[in-house]
C-alpha cells in the first residue's frame, strides 16, 4: 500500500476456529509487550511459561482480562458477532491478525467503544481520533495507529523513537530466512513516515526471538514460513489466509489514520 492508496480487499473466508485454545493464542501475542513492562500482569516470566505450555487455560483467561487495551476490543468483536466468549479462538484471531469477524463490527460500534473508553475519560483531546473509526477495523493495529499518541508525535516533528515504537508495537508479518537456537532472521516491511503519512517500505532483514530457555510459541520454523511478529518475538506461523487478513487489516487501518487531518493523535499528548 502506498501513501493515499485505497486499502486492500478483504480475503473471502469465514473464520474456521483453531486448534490452539483462545487463551493460549491471546497470550502468544500479549506476552512480548508484557515482558517489556508495557501492559498486563507483573510476572512476565510466569506468563511466558503459561503461554508456552498452554495447560492452565483458566489462569490465562484471568490474566487476559488484565490487558486493559486489548480486552475491550475482544468484547466488542465477540458482542457484534453473537459470540459469548471474548476468548473464543475466532475472536482472538480477529483482534490480533484479523478475520471476517472484524468486518462485522459496525463503525458506529467501534466509535462508541472508543468514546466509552477514552473520550469520556480524556475529554475532547480524543475527538481527533474518532473520525478514524469509520475507515478502520478493530484489529490491534487500529489501536496502535489511531489511539496511541505516537503518530501524533511524528506529525508534531519528533522523529525516530515514535516511528520505532509504532513499527514494533503493531502486529506485522515476515518470512523466515534462517533459524537458530532461539532466534530467526526474517524479511519484513518496516513502517515509513513521509508527508505526514504512515506507509510500508520495502522488505528488510530483521532478527526476532522465537524461544527463551526452551519456551516457545512456535516450533519447527523453517525458511519460507510466513510468521507474525509483535515487538521482538515471533508469535505464530501464518496460513496464507491469515497472512491475507493481516495485510488487509493493516492496509485498512493505515488508510484510516492517514485520512485524519493533522495533528490527529498528537492532540492526545498535547503536542
C-alpha positions as CSV (number, residue, x, y, z in Angstrom):
1,X,0.0,0.0,0.0
2,X,1.4,3.4,-0.9
3,X,0.6,6.8,0.5
4,X,-3.0,7.7,-0.3
5,X,-3.8,4.3,-1.8
6,X,-7.1,2.6,-1.2
7,X,-6.9,-0.3,1.3
8,X,-6.5,-3.8,0.1
9,X,-9.6,-6.0,-0.4
10,X,-10.6,-8.4,2.4
11,X,-10.0,-12.1,1.8
12,X,-13.2,-14.1,1.4
13,X,-13.1,-16.7,4.1
14,X,-15.0,-17.5,7.2
15,X,-13.0,-17.9,10.4
16,X,-12.7,-21.7,10.9
17,X,-11.6,-21.8,14.5
18,X,-8.1,-23.0,15.5
19,X,-6.6,-26.0,17.3
20,X,-4.8,-23.5,19.6
21,X,-7.2,-22.5,22.5
22,X,-8.1,-18.9,22.6
23,X,-6.4,-18.0,25.9
24,X,-3.2,-19.5,24.6
25,X,-3.4,-17.7,21.3
26,X,-4.1,-14.4,23.2
27,X,-1.0,-15.0,25.4
28,X,1.3,-15.6,22.5
29,X,0.7,-12.1,21.2
30,X,0.3,-10.4,24.6
31,X,3.5,-11.6,26.1
32,X,6.0,-9.5,24.1
33,X,4.8,-6.1,25.4
34,X,4.2,-7.6,28.8
35,X,7.8,-8.7,29.0
36,X,8.8,-5.1,28.3
37,X,6.6,-3.9,31.1
38,X,4.0,-2.1,28.9
39,X,0.8,-3.9,29.9
40,X,-0.7,-6.9,31.7
41,X,0.4,-8.8,34.8
42,X,3.7,-8.1,36.6
43,X,5.0,-11.7,36.5
44,X,6.1,-11.8,32.8
45,X,8.3,-14.9,33.4
46,X,5.3,-16.8,34.7
47,X,3.2,-15.5,31.9
48,X,5.7,-16.8,29.4
49,X,5.6,-20.3,31.0
50,X,1.8,-20.4,30.9
51,X,1.7,-19.1,27.3
52,X,4.2,-21.7,26.0
53,X,2.8,-24.6,28.0
54,X,-0.9,-23.8,27.4
55,X,-2.0,-26.0,30.3
56,X,-3.6,-23.5,32.7
57,X,-6.4,-22.1,30.5
58,X,-8.3,-20.7,33.4
59,X,-5.3,-18.9,34.6
60,X,-4.5,-17.5,31.2
61,X,-8.1,-16.4,30.8
62,X,-7.9,-14.5,34.1
63,X,-4.7,-12.8,33.0
64,X,-6.2,-11.8,29.7
65,X,-8.7,-9.5,31.4
66,X,-5.7,-7.5,32.9
67,X,-4.8,-6.3,29.4
68,X,-6.8,-3.1,29.5
69,X,-6.1,-2.1,25.9
70,X,-6.9,-5.4,24.3
71,X,-9.8,-6.8,26.4
72,X,-12.5,-4.3,25.4
73,X,-11.8,-5.0,21.7
74,X,-12.3,-8.7,22.3
75,X,-15.6,-7.9,24.0
76,X,-16.6,-5.7,21.1
77,X,-15.8,-8.2,18.4
78,X,-17.5,-11.0,20.3
79,X,-20.6,-9.0,21.0
80,X,-21.0,-7.8,17.4
81,X,-20.7,-11.4,16.2
82,X,-23.0,-13.0,18.7
83,X,-20.2,-14.9,20.3
84,X,-20.5,-15.3,24.1
85,X,-16.8,-15.8,24.9
86,X,-14.3,-13.0,24.2
87,X,-11.5,-15.5,24.3
88,X,-13.1,-17.7,21.6
89,X,-10.2,-18.5,19.2
90,X,-12.0,-16.8,16.3
91,X,-12.3,-13.6,18.3
92,X,-8.7,-13.7,19.5
93,X,-7.5,-14.3,15.9
94,X,-9.7,-11.4,14.7
95,X,-8.2,-9.0,17.2
96,X,-4.5,-9.9,16.7
97,X,-4.3,-10.7,12.9
98,X,-7.8,-10.2,11.6
99,X,-10.5,-12.4,10.1
100,X,-14.1,-12.0,8.8
101,X,-15.3,-11.0,12.3
102,X,-13.7,-7.6,12.2
103,X,-15.7,-6.6,9.1
104,X,-19.0,-7.3,11.1
105,X,-18.3,-4.7,13.7
106,X,-20.2,-1.6,12.6
107,X,-18.2,1.6,12.5
108,X,-20.7,3.1,14.9
109,X,-20.0,0.3,17.4
110,X,-16.2,0.9,17.2
111,X,-16.8,4.7,17.6
112,X,-19.0,4.1,20.6
113,X,-16.4,1.8,22.2
114,X,-13.7,4.4,21.7
115,X,-16.0,7.1,23.2
116,X,-16.8,5.0,26.2
117,X,-13.2,4.0,26.9
118,X,-11.2,7.1,26.0
119,X,-13.0,10.3,25.0
120,X,-15.2,10.5,28.1
121,X,-12.1,9.9,30.3
122,X,-9.7,12.2,28.4
123,X,-12.1,14.8,27.1
124,X,-12.1,16.4,23.7
125,X,-8.4,15.6,23.0
126,X,-9.5,12.2,21.7
127,X,-12.0,13.8,19.3
128,X,-9.3,13.9,16.7
129,X,-9.2,10.1,16.7
130,X,-12.9,9.4,16.3
131,X,-13.0,10.1,12.5
132,X,-10.7,7.1,12.0
133,X,-13.3,4.7,13.3
134,X,-15.4,4.5,10.1
135,X,-12.4,3.6,8.0
136,X,-10.7,1.3,10.4
137,X,-11.3,-2.2,11.7
138,X,-11.0,-3.3,15.4
139,X,-7.7,-5.2,14.9
140,X,-4.7,-4.5,17.1
141,X,-3.1,-2.2,14.6
142,X,-6.0,0.2,14.8
143,X,-5.3,0.8,18.4
144,X,-1.6,1.3,17.7
145,X,-2.0,3.7,14.8
146,X,-5.1,5.6,15.9
147,X,-5.3,5.6,19.7
148,X,-1.7,5.6,20.8
149,X,-0.1,9.1,20.6
150,X,3.0,8.0,18.5
151,X,1.6,9.1,15.1
152,X,0.8,12.4,16.6
153,X,4.3,12.8,17.9
154,X,5.6,12.1,14.4
155,X,3.3,14.7,12.9
156,X,4.4,17.2,15.5
157,X,8.0,16.8,14.4
158,X,9.5,14.2,16.7
159,X,11.4,11.7,14.5
160,X,13.0,8.4,15.4
161,X,11.6,6.8,18.6
162,X,7.9,7.2,17.8
163,X,8.2,5.5,14.5
164,X,10.2,2.7,16.0
165,X,7.5,2.2,18.7
166,X,4.7,2.2,16.1
167,X,6.6,-0.4,14.0
168,X,7.4,-2.7,16.8
169,X,4.1,-2.5,18.6
170,X,1.9,-3.2,15.5
171,X,1.4,-6.8,14.5
172,X,3.5,-7.3,11.4
173,X,4.3,-10.2,9.1
174,X,7.5,-11.5,7.7
175,X,9.0,-14.6,6.0
176,X,11.7,-16.7,7.7
177,X,15.1,-16.6,6.2
178,X,17.1,-18.6,8.8
179,X,16.6,-20.2,12.1
180,X,19.0,-20.6,15.1
181,X,18.5,-21.9,18.6
182,X,16.4,-19.0,19.9
183,X,16.2,-16.5,17.0
184,X,15.1,-16.2,13.5
185,X,16.1,-14.0,10.6
186,X,13.0,-12.6,8.9
187,X,12.3,-10.5,5.8
188,X,9.6,-7.9,6.7
189,X,8.4,-4.5,5.7
190,X,9.1,-1.6,8.0
191,X,6.9,1.4,8.6
192,X,7.9,4.7,6.9
193,X,6.7,8.2,7.7
194,X,6.5,10.6,4.8
195,X,4.4,13.7,4.1
196,X,2.6,13.1,7.4
197,X,1.5,9.6,6.4
198,X,2.4,6.1,7.5
199,X,3.3,3.7,4.7
200,X,5.0,0.3,4.4
201,X,8.5,0.4,3.0
202,X,10.5,-2.2,1.1
203,X,11.4,-5.5,2.7
204,X,14.3,-5.5,5.1
205,X,16.1,-8.1,7.2
206,X,15.3,-8.2,10.9
207,X,16.1,-10.6,13.8
208,X,13.4,-11.8,16.2
209,X,13.2,-14.3,19.1
210,X,11.1,-17.5,18.8
211,X,12.1,-19.1,22.1
212,X,13.6,-18.4,25.5
213,X,15.1,-21.1,27.8
214,X,13.3,-23.8,25.8
215,X,10.0,-22.0,26.0
216,X,8.5,-21.2,22.6
217,X,5.2,-20.2,20.9
218,X,6.1,-21.8,17.6
219,X,8.1,-24.8,16.8
220,X,9.8,-26.3,13.7
221,X,10.1,-23.0,12.0
222,X,11.6,-23.3,8.5
223,X,12.9,-20.9,5.9
224,X,10.0,-19.6,3.8
225,X,7.4,-19.8,6.6
226,X,5.2,-16.8,7.0
227,X,5.1,-15.6,10.6
228,X,3.5,-12.9,12.7
229,X,5.7,-10.7,14.9
230,X,5.0,-8.4,17.9
231,X,7.9,-6.4,19.2
232,X,10.9,-8.7,19.0
233,X,9.0,-12.0,19.1
234,X,7.6,-14.4,16.6
235,X,4.1,-15.1,17.8
236,X,2.7,-17.5,15.3
237,X,3.1,-19.2,11.9
238,X,0.6,-17.7,9.4
239,X,-1.5,-19.6,6.9
240,X,-2.0,-17.9,3.5
241,X,-5.5,-16.9,4.7
242,X,-4.2,-15.4,8.0
243,X,-1.5,-13.6,6.1
244,X,-4.0,-12.1,3.8
245,X,-6.2,-10.9,6.6
246,X,-3.2,-9.3,8.4
247,X,-2.3,-7.5,5.3
248,X,-5.9,-6.3,4.8
249,X,-6.4,-5.1,8.3
250,X,-3.0,-3.3,8.3
251,X,-4.0,-1.6,5.0
252,X,-7.4,-0.6,6.2
253,X,-6.1,0.9,9.5
254,X,-3.2,2.7,7.8
255,X,-5.7,4.2,5.3
256,X,-7.9,5.3,8.2
257,X,-5.3,7.1,10.2
258,X,-3.7,8.7,7.0
259,X,-7.1,10.2,6.3
260,X,-7.0,12.1,9.6
261,X,-6.1,15.7,9.4
262,X,-3.0,16.7,11.3
263,X,-2.3,16.8,14.2
264,X,-4.5,13.7,14.7
265,X,-3.4,11.7,17.6
266,X,-0.8,14.4,18.5
267,X,-3.7,16.0,20.5
268,X,-3.7,13.1,22.8
269,X,-0.3,14.1,24.3
270,X,-0.7,17.8,23.9
271,X,1.8,18.0,21.1
